[in-house]
Structure formats: structure tokens, C-alpha cells
């Protein structure tokens, strides 16, 4: 029982400054990549730029390597 409680406390203490948990941030990142891929298939540069910015922001918040999008001028 204590191990479950400690896992819960650890999960709640890993929140970002924006009040999202790490898991929520990873979910948002996954959805942003999906949106980016859909916009790319539709050749919608405005949406691709929007999603690329979101992807980079979330990646920075998670402390992982940040993607570059040279075809959009975002690096």
C-alpha cells in the first residue's frame, strides 16, 4: 500500500510549471505530432507552423531534444 501511495505522490510532484503532469504533456505532444502530420498531408502551412510551435514548446517543457522544422523556417 505504501508503494502505491509513494507512486501517487511522485506522479503528482512531477507537474510542470503550467500545472500539467508529465503524462498530460506527453499526451499533448503526441496529439500535436498527429495534427502536424495531418496538416502536412493537407499541405496546410499555417497549421503546420502552429503545430510545430506547439511541439517545440512542449518538448522544451519536458526537457527533451527539440525538433526543428527547416522547411517552415523553424529551427
LUMDO-926093 format. One line per 5 residues: number of its first residue (from 1); for each residue x, y, z of N, C-alpha, C. Coordinates in nm, 2 decimals, always signed. Last residue first. Layout:
N
NUM> X Y Z X Y Z X Y Z; ...
END
This chain:
75
75> +1.38 +2.65 -3.66 +1.49 +2.57 -3.62 +1.54 +2.59 -3.48; +1.16 +2.71 -3.90 +1.16 +2.70 -3.76 +1.28 +2.60 -3.73; +1.10 +2.72 -4.17 +1.18 +2.83 -4.12 +1.19 +2.83 -3.97; +0.98 +2.50 -4.27 +0.89 +2.60 -4.22 +0.96 +2.73 -4.17; +1.19 +2.34 -4.32 +1.10 +2.37 -4.43 +1.00 +2.48 -4.40
70> +1.30 +2.29 -4.06 +1.36 +2.38 -4.15 +1.28 +2.43 -4.27; +1.21 +2.24 -3.77 +1.13 +2.23 -3.89 +1.19 +2.33 -4.00; +1.34 +2.04 -3.51 +1.35 +2.16 -3.59 +1.27 +2.13 -3.72; +1.26 +1.95 -3.17 +1.26 +1.92 -3.31 +1.28 +2.05 -3.39; +1.46 +1.92 -2.89 +1.36 +2.00 -2.96 +1.37 +1.98 -3.11
65> +1.50 +1.67 -2.64 +1.55 +1.74 -2.76 +1.44 +1.80 -2.84; +1.33 +1.76 -2.33 +1.38 +1.66 -2.43 +1.43 +1.74 -2.55; +1.18 +1.89 -2.13 +1.33 +1.88 -2.12 +1.39 +1.78 -2.21; +0.92 +1.96 -2.14 +0.95 +1.82 -2.10 +1.11 +1.80 -2.08; +0.94 +2.21 -2.25 +0.89 +2.19 -2.11 +0.92 +2.06 -2.06
60> +1.03 +2.15 -2.50 +1.12 +2.23 -2.41 +1.07 +2.21 -2.27; +0.81 +2.01 -2.60 +0.94 +1.95 -2.59 +1.03 +2.02 -2.50; +0.62 +2.22 -2.61 +0.60 +2.11 -2.52 +0.73 +2.03 -2.50; +0.74 +2.39 -2.80 +0.71 +2.44 -2.67 +0.70 +2.32 -2.57; +0.75 +2.22 -3.03 +0.87 +2.27 -2.98 +0.85 +2.32 -2.83
55> +0.47 +2.18 -3.07 +0.56 +2.07 -3.05 +0.69 +2.11 -2.98; +0.38 +2.44 -3.12 +0.33 +2.37 -3.00 +0.43 +2.25 -2.97; +0.51 +2.49 -3.36 +0.54 +2.57 -3.25 +0.50 +2.50 -3.12; +0.39 +2.29 -3.52 +0.54 +2.29 -3.50 +0.58 +2.37 -3.38; +0.13 +2.38 -3.53 +0.16 +2.26 -3.46 +0.31 +2.25 -3.43
50> +0.17 +2.62 -3.68 +0.10 +2.62 -3.55 +0.14 +2.50 -3.47; +0.28 +2.52 -3.92 +0.36 +2.61 -3.83 +0.30 +2.62 -3.69; +0.06 +2.37 -4.01 +0.19 +2.30 -3.98 +0.28 +2.39 -3.89; -0.13 +2.57 -4.05 -0.15 +2.47 -3.94 -0.02 +2.40 -3.91; +0.00 +2.70 -4.26 -0.04 +2.77 -4.14 -0.06 +2.67 -4.03
45> +0.03 +2.50 -4.46 +0.15 +2.56 -4.40 +0.11 +2.63 -4.27; -0.11 +2.23 -4.55 -0.16 +2.35 -4.49 -0.05 +2.41 -4.40; -0.11 +1.98 -4.69 -0.03 +2.09 -4.73 -0.08 +2.23 -4.68; -0.23 +1.76 -4.59 -0.32 +1.86 -4.65 -0.25 +1.98 -4.70; +0.00 +1.65 -4.47 -0.07 +1.57 -4.58 -0.16 +1.67 -4.66
40> +0.04 +1.84 -4.27 +0.14 +1.82 -4.38 +0.08 +1.75 -4.50; -0.18 +1.81 -4.11 -0.16 +1.93 -4.18 -0.06 +1.92 -4.29; -0.12 +1.55 -4.01 -0.24 +1.57 -4.09 -0.23 +1.70 -4.17; +0.12 +1.60 -3.87 +0.12 +1.51 -3.98 +0.00 +1.53 -4.07; +0.02 +1.78 -3.67 +0.12 +1.83 -3.77 +0.12 +1.74 -3.89
35> -0.15 +1.61 -3.53 -0.21 +1.73 -3.60 -0.11 +1.78 -3.71; +0.04 +1.44 -3.43 -0.06 +1.39 -3.51 -0.12 +1.50 -3.60; +0.19 +1.62 -3.27 +0.25 +1.55 -3.38 +0.15 +1.50 -3.48; -0.01 +1.68 -3.08 +0.04 +1.78 -3.17 +0.11 +1.72 -3.29; -0.05 +1.43 -2.96 -0.16 +1.49 -3.04 -0.11 +1.60 -3.13
30> +0.20 +1.41 -2.83 +0.15 +1.30 -2.93 +0.04 +1.36 -3.02; +0.18 +1.63 -2.66 +0.29 +1.62 -2.76 +0.25 +1.52 -2.87; -0.02 +1.55 -2.49 -0.04 +1.67 -2.57 +0.06 +1.67 -2.69; +0.10 +1.33 -2.37 -0.03 +1.32 -2.45 -0.05 +1.43 -2.54; +0.30 +1.46 -2.23 +0.34 +1.36 -2.34 +0.22 +1.34 -2.42
25> +0.15 +1.62 -2.06 +0.24 +1.68 -2.15 +0.27 +1.59 -2.27; +0.03 +1.42 -1.90 -0.05 +1.51 -1.98 +0.03 +1.58 -2.09; +0.26 +1.32 -1.78 +0.18 +1.23 -1.87 +0.09 +1.31 -1.96; +0.34 +1.53 -1.62 +0.43 +1.49 -1.73 +0.35 +1.40 -1.83; +0.06 +1.75 -1.57 +0.15 +1.64 -1.53 +0.24 +1.61 -1.65
20> +0.04 +2.10 -1.57 +0.01 +1.98 -1.63 +0.11 +1.87 -1.58; +0.11 +2.36 -1.46 +0.01 +2.28 -1.39 -0.04 +2.15 -1.47; +0.33 +2.48 -1.58 +0.20 +2.51 -1.64 +0.09 +2.43 -1.58; +0.55 +2.36 -1.47 +0.51 +2.50 -1.42 +0.37 +2.54 -1.47; +0.46 +2.01 -1.43 +0.53 +2.12 -1.49 +0.49 +2.26 -1.43
15> +0.47 +1.77 -1.18 +0.40 +1.86 -1.26 +0.49 +1.97 -1.31; +0.56 +1.56 -1.01 +0.63 +1.58 -1.14 +0.55 +1.68 -1.23; +0.40 +1.51 -0.79 +0.51 +1.61 -0.78 +0.59 +1.64 -0.90; +0.23 +1.31 -0.87 +0.17 +1.45 -0.85 +0.28 +1.55 -0.84; +0.41 +1.10 -0.88 +0.34 +1.14 -1.00 +0.28 +1.28 -0.99
10> +0.47 +1.08 -0.61 +0.57 +1.11 -0.71 +0.51 +1.16 -0.84; +0.23 +1.01 -0.50 +0.29 +1.13 -0.46 +0.40 +1.17 -0.56; +0.19 +0.76 -0.63 +0.09 +0.87 -0.65 +0.15 +1.00 -0.61; +0.40 +0.62 -0.52 +0.40 +0.64 -0.67 +0.30 +0.76 -0.70; +0.33 +0.61 -0.26 +0.45 +0.69 -0.29 +0.46 +0.71 -0.44
5> +0.10 +0.46 -0.27 +0.09 +0.60 -0.23 +0.21 +0.68 -0.27; +0.22 +0.22 -0.35 +0.12 +0.28 -0.44 +0.10 +0.43 -0.40; +0.38 +0.16 -0.13 +0.44 +0.18 -0.26 +0.34 +0.25 -0.36; +0.19 +0.12 +0.07 +0.28 +0.24 +0.08 +0.35 +0.27 -0.06; +0.08 -0.12 +0.00 +0.00 +0.00 +0.00 +0.09 +0.13 +0.00
END
